[in-house]
């Protein structure tokens, strides 16, 4: 299987008008949740409720396991 590196941006807004963006490269295939974990945002913002995590791709709601 030929793995490809993808450039992705993981973005989190902890408050209105405040945005944290992390740019990283991931190996394909990579799920949305894997990218979020690799971004380090879960460690940087411990207030993120991992059980209620809502994610999206290009502004559309996505499942964390989506590739």
C-alpha positions in Angstrom: 0.0 0.0 0.0 1.4 3.4 -1.0 1.1 5.9 1.8 0.8 9.6 1.0 1.5 12.5 3.3 -1.3 15.1 3.5 -1.1 18.7 4.8 -4.0 19.5 7.0 -5.1 22.3 9.3 -6.8 21.5 12.6 -8.7 24.5 13.9 -10.3 25.1 17.3 -12.1 28.2 18.6 -12.2 28.2 22.4 -14.1 31.5 22.5 -15.7 34.0 20.0 -13.2 35.8 17.9 -10.4 33.5 19.1 -9.0 30.8 16.8 -6.1 28.4 17.3 -4.9 26.7 14.1 -2.3 23.9 13.9 -0.8 23.0 10.5 0.6 19.5 10.3 1.3 16.6 7.9 -0.4 13.3 8.4 -0.1 9.9 6.7 -3.0 8.9 4.5 -5.3 7.4 5.4 -5.9 9.4 8.5 -9.2 9.9 10.4 -10.4 13.2 11.6 -9.9 12.1 15.2 -6.3 11.0 14.5 -5.5 14.5 13.0 -7.1 16.2 16.1 -5.0 14.1 18.4 -1.8 14.7 16.4 -2.4 18.4 16.5 -1.9 18.6 20.2 -5.0 20.7 20.7 -6.6 18.2 23.1 -3.6 18.6 25.4 -3.4 22.3 25.0 -7.1 22.8 25.7 -8.1 20.3 28.5 -11.5 21.9 28.6 -12.4 20.1 25.3 -14.9 17.4 26.3 -13.7 14.4 24.3 -17.1 12.6 24.9 -19.0 15.5 23.3 -16.4 16.4 20.6 -18.0 17.8 17.5 -15.8 18.0 14.4 -16.2 19.1 10.9 -14.4 19.1 7.5 -14.7 22.3 5.5 -17.5 23.6 7.7 -19.6 20.4 7.5 -20.2 18.1 10.5 -18.1 14.9 10.3 -17.7 11.8 12.3 -14.4 11.5 14.2 -13.7 8.2 12.4 -14.2 9.7 8.9 -11.1 9.4 6.7 
